[in-house]
């Protein structure tokens, strides 16, 4: 897992925790929207990390 994917995972978990701790009675809040955006970006970062290969041989 890349550093950017790990950072996005942490941001998604933290914003989800903020939503559930502060906005228990509302269905949609800004931290929940942020959680969804960070989760999508996390999945994209995981997919991009699989496709990019590092070539250690410099030519």
C-alpha distance (Angstrom), angle and dihedral (degrees) to the residues before:
residue distance angle dihedral
X1 . . .
X2 3.78 . .
X3 3.78 124.2 .
X4 3.79 91.8 -110.1
X5 3.81 91.7 51.9
X6 3.79 91.0 49.1
X7 3.80 91.0 48.9
X8 3.79 92.1 50.0
X9 3.81 90.7 48.8
X10 3.80 90.8 52.7
X11 3.81 91.5 47.5
X12 3.81 91.3 49.8
X13 3.79 92.3 50.0
X14 3.80 93.5 46.1
X15 3.79 94.5 48.6
X16 3.81 90.2 47.5
X17 3.79 90.0 51.5
X18 3.81 91.2 48.9
X19 3.80 90.4 52.0
X20 3.78 93.6 51.0
X21 3.80 94.0 44.3
X22 3.82 98.9 45.4
X23 3.80 106.8 24.7
X24 3.79 105.8 41.1
X25 3.80 96.7 145.5
X26 3.81 99.5 44.5
X27 3.79 124.5 82.0
X28 3.80 98.1 -152.0
X29 3.78 128.5 29.7
X30 3.79 138.2 157.1
X31 3.84 94.1 -99.9
X32 3.81 90.1 52.1
X33 3.80 91.5 51.1
X34 3.79 88.5 48.5
X35 3.78 90.0 50.2
X36 3.79 90.6 54.8
X37 3.80 92.9 47.5
X38 3.80 92.9 47.9
X39 3.82 90.8 47.7
X40 3.81 91.9 53.1
X41 3.80 91.1 47.1
X42 3.82 89.0 48.5
X43 3.80 91.4 55.7
X44 3.81 90.6 46.9
X45 3.82 90.6 50.2
X46 3.79 90.0 51.5
X47 3.80 91.3 50.1
X48 3.81 92.4 47.0
X49 3.78 90.7 49.4
X50 3.78 90.7 57.0
X51 3.81 95.4 51.1
X52 3.79 99.8 45.0
X53 3.78 110.7 80.9
X54 3.77 121.4 -164.7
X55 3.79 115.0 -135.1
X56 3.81 107.9 -157.1
X57 3.81 92.2 -168.9
X58 3.79 109.1 93.0
X59 3.79 113.4 -154.8
